[in-house]
Amino acid sequence: MLAEEKEPELKHMYKVNIRKKVLKELEKFPNKDYLRVTSAILDLEKDPRPHGSKKLQDREGYRIRSGDYRVIYVIDDAIKELTIIKAGNRKDIYE
């Protein structure tokens, strides 16, 4: 019975892809912010549109906030996959 209960949960999980450029940017974050932002990114596997996420108006994708940092990503619901395309400080992220 436990295996049956876990199976539907796995079907709704999204695969999270992070671009190499974004990984390099994340490495520059202070440790506390790095941990908070990467945790928020991993949470997107379960809910790609969490409370507080916003659909971007001027370009494709969504954004989540984590302190002074923003993560921008695109979602492909057809294949249950999302790609992190940018992460950075809120003052620099939209340039």
C-alpha positions in Angstrom: 0.0 0.0 0.0 2.8 2.4 0.7 4.3 2.0 -2.8 0.9 2.7 -4.3 0.6 5.9 -2.2 4.0 7.2 -3.4 3.5 6.4 -7.1 1.0 9.2 -7.9 3.2 11.7 -6.1 6.1 10.9 -8.4 4.0 11.3 -11.5 3.4 14.9 -10.7 7.0 15.8 -10.1 8.7 18.1 -12.5 12.3 17.7 -13.7 14.4 20.8 -12.9 17.2 21.7 -15.4 19.6 24.4 -14.4 21.7 26.1 -17.1 25.5 26.0 -16.6 25.6 29.8 -16.6 23.1 29.9 -13.8 25.1 27.3 -11.8 28.2 29.6 -12.0 26.1 32.5 -10.8 24.7 30.5 -7.9 28.2 29.7 -6.8 28.9 33.4 -6.3 26.0 33.9 -3.8 26.8 34.2 -0.1 26.4 30.8 1.6 23.1 31.6 3.4 21.5 32.9 0.2 22.9 30.0 -1.8 21.2 27.5 0.5 17.9 29.4 0.5 17.8 29.9 -3.3 18.8 26.3 -4.1 16.2 25.0 -1.7 13.6 27.2 -3.5 14.7 25.8 -6.8 14.4 22.2 -5.6 10.9 22.9 -4.3 9.9 23.7 -7.8 10.0 19.9 -8.6 6.8 19.5 -6.5 5.1 22.8 -7.4 6.4 24.7 -10.4 4.0 27.6 -9.7 4.3 28.1 -5.9 2.4 30.8 -4.0 4.2 34.0 -4.7 5.5 33.0 -8.1 4.7 35.4 -10.9 4.3 35.0 -14.7 6.6 37.5 -16.4 5.0 40.1 -18.6 7.8 41.2 -20.8 9.2 37.8 -21.5 8.5 34.1 -21.4 8.6 32.4 -18.0 8.0 32.8 -14.3 9.9 34.1 -11.4 10.2 33.2 -7.7 11.6 35.4 -4.9 14.0 34.3 -2.3 15.1 37.2 -0.1 16.9 39.7 -2.3 17.3 37.1 -5.1 15.1 36.1 -8.0 15.0 32.9 -10.0 13.6 33.1 -13.6 12.5 29.8 -15.2 10.3 28.4 -18.0 7.9 25.5 -17.7 7.1 22.8 -20.2 3.9 21.2 -18.7 3.7 18.7 -21.6 6.9 16.9 -20.5 6.8 18.0 -16.8 10.1 19.9 -17.0 11.3 23.3 -16.1 14.5 25.1 -16.9 16.1 27.7 -14.7 17.3 30.4 -17.1 18.6 33.1 -14.7 19.2 33.7 -11.0 20.6 36.8 -9.3 20.1 39.8 -7.2 16.8 41.6 -7.7 18.5 44.8 -8.9 20.4 42.9 -11.7 18.1 40.1 -12.7 15.8 41.8 -15.2 18.5 43.5 -17.3 
